[in-house]
Amino acid sequence: MKNLRKVPPSVTGISVFLLLIFILLLSLSSAHGATDLTVTVEGVEGDIRNNVLAYLSIEKQKAHEDLTPAIAQILHRKAPEEIRTALQPYGYYNPVINDKLIRENSALHAIYTISVGAPVIIDTIDIAVSGEGAVNTVFASLEEALPVKKGDVLNHQYFEDSKRTLHNRAARAGYLKAEMISARVNVYPEKNRAEIVLHFKTGPRYYFGTVSFVQDSFNADFLSRFVRFSAGDIYSTSA
């Protein structure tokens, strides 16, 4: 049987002490070694600029305590594609982006100069309503009522608003099971044009039934005075 050599307590204590010193030095190095980085976005303003900054990883990580020049360089290389993605909801699919990462003494300065280019224009809107409510006047003249307009610059938020408008109109008119059959934006960046497709199915119309009160505090005749509709009336969210 081999003899086991016991490590003297003093040696163990010194090793632990040195390890603690190493960890402390490493933490201090991380705390004081963070790269000083500023980010500048030029060429866009307002909501578009705010959206670009929200997409930029280098903007979100610029104050991180572990940021190094190497990491900043990686984030900088990602920036052009992130900027392109951030511009698309506003209809700009062909931007020109000039990006620079400049070292200024011990600091870094990332500069992104953006020329948004020609916007994508909506040249076709395909709206179709099917189901029981297809002939209801509440769905008449939808192209005038919806936020998306033929000839306008493509704005994806207006497209989402248009879908909500259709659902809200259906609910107010009693079509509680209405659904979007097809909702898409076909973008052709090389031609700066887009097609909007909104196909909507109303489903059956709902009507009010008998109203009953489940409570013990008030007289039913008293409560019925507050009901502004009758059994058989078309259901509406406002009523």
N, C-alpha and C positions, 0 to 999 in steps of 0.2 A: 504494500500500500504506500502510495507516494505521500511525502510530507507536504502539507499545505503551508505556504508561507503567509503569514499574517502581516498585513500592511500596517505599519506604525500609525497610531492616531494622528501624529503630527503631520505626516505626509498627506493623509486624507484631508486634514484641515486646510493645508496649503493648497491642495488641488481645488477644493471647493471655493476657497478665497479667490484664486486666480480665475476660476470660471465666472464668479460673480463680477469681478473686475472687467472681464471680457464682455459680458452681457451689458454692463453699464456703459462701457465705451461705445459699444455697438448702438445702443439706444440713443446716446448723445450724438453720435455721428448721424443717425437718421434724423434726429430732431433738428440739427443745425445744417444738414446737408441738402434740405429740400431746395429744388431749383426755383428761382424767382422767374415767373413766367407771366407775361401779359399777352392778351389776345385782342386784336383789333379787326373789326369787320367793316368794310367800306363798300359803298355802292348801293346799299339797300337801307330802308328806314322802316319805322313803325312795326306793324305786326310781322312783316316778312323778316326783318332783321331779328326780331325777338324769336321767331321760329328757327332761324339759322343758329342762333346762340344756343337754343334748347337742344338742337341736334348735335352740336359740336362736342365730341368727347374731350377735346383739348381744353375747351372752355370749362367743362364740368370738372375736369381733373387738375386745373391749373394751380389750385391751392392745396393739393394733396401733399401730405407730409413726406410721402415716399416718392414723389415725383423726381425723376432724374433726367438729364439731357437725353439719354438714350430712349427713355419712355416718351418724352416729349416729341422726339423725332418720329416714333411709331404713330403717336396720336396725330401728328401733323400730316403724315402720309394718308391717314384715313379721312382727313377733313374735306377734300374736294367732293368725294362721293356723298358724304353726309350733307354737304351744302346743296348738292343737286337734289337729294331726297327732300330736304327742307323747302325747296322752292316749288316743287311739283304741286302741292295743294293749292298754290296760287296761280297755276297755269303756266309756269316757266319751266320748260323741259330742255332748253338748249342754252344754258348759261355759259359764259366764258369766265373762268375763275383763275385769278393770278394769286398764287400762294407763296409766301416767303417765311422762313424761320431764321431770324437774325440773332446772332450772339452779340450782346452789348456788355462788355466786361464779363461779369459773372452771371448776368441775367440773359434770358431769352425773350424774344418778341415775335409772336406769330401774327402775320398780317395777311388778311384775305380780302382781295379786291374783286368785287363781283359785278359783272355786266349781265343782267338777267336775259337779255336778248328778246326776240319777238315772242309774244305770248301765244299760247294755244287758244284758238277761238272755237266756240261751239257752233257748228254749222248744221247739225241735225239733232232734233229732239223727237224721239219716238215714245209717245205716251199712249197707252191702251188700257182701258178699264173694262173688265169682264165681270160676269156674275149678275145677280138680281139687280144690283144698283147701276148697271151700265148705262141705263137710260135716265137715271135720276139727274135732275138739273144741278144738284150739288156738285156733280163732277163735270159740268159743262165749262167750256173755256178754260181748261186747266193750264194751257200754255201761258195764258195771261196771268193766272193766279200763282203759279209756282215761282220760286226764287230763281231757278235756272232759266235763262233766256237765250234764244237763238241769236247769234251775233255777239254775245258777251264773251269776255275773257273767262276761260274755265276756272271755276273756284270750287274746289271739292266740298267746302263747307256748305255752299248753296245747294249742292247736290244732296247732301245729307238733310238739309232743311226741307228740301222738296219731298223727300220720303216721309218726313214727319208730318208735313202738311197733308199729304194724302191720307195717312193713318188718322190724323185728327179730324179731318172732314168726314171720313167714314164713321168714326166713333160718334161724332155729334149727330149723324143722321141715322144711327141705329144699326150699322153694320159692324157688329162686335167681333166677328171672326174674319174680318178683312185681312188679306195678306199680300205681300209683295211677291209676285211670281218671278220677276226678273228686274234687277236694278244694277246697272253697270255703266261705267264710263269707258268708252273705247277711245284711246288717245293715239294719234298718229303724229309723233313728234317731228318726223321728217317733213311733214306738210303743215305743221302747226295748226292742226284741226282736231276736233273731238266730236264724238257722237254720244248723246245721252239716251239711255234706254230705261224706261219706267213702265213695267207691265204690272197691273194691280188687279186683284180679284176681290170683289166686295164680300162674297158669301151671302148668306140669308140676312134679311132684315129682322130685327127684334122689336117686340112690342111690350108695353107694360102690362103686367098682370094685376091681380088683386093685391092691395096693400093691407098688411096686417101689422099690428104693434105687439111686441113681446115685452111687456113691462107692467108694473103694478102701481105706478105713481100718478098717472094722469088718466082722465077719461078719454076713451077712444074717439068720441065725437069732437072733443077739443083738439086732439092731435090731428084729426083728419082735415081740419081747417088749414093746416100747413102744407097739405099735399096739393100741388098745382097741376096734377095730371090725373087721368082716369084710366081704368083698365081698358086696354085696346088701343090706347094712344101709341104712336111710334116712339120707341125708346130714344132718348137723347141724353147725352151727358149733362147738358146744361139744365134740363128739367130735373 
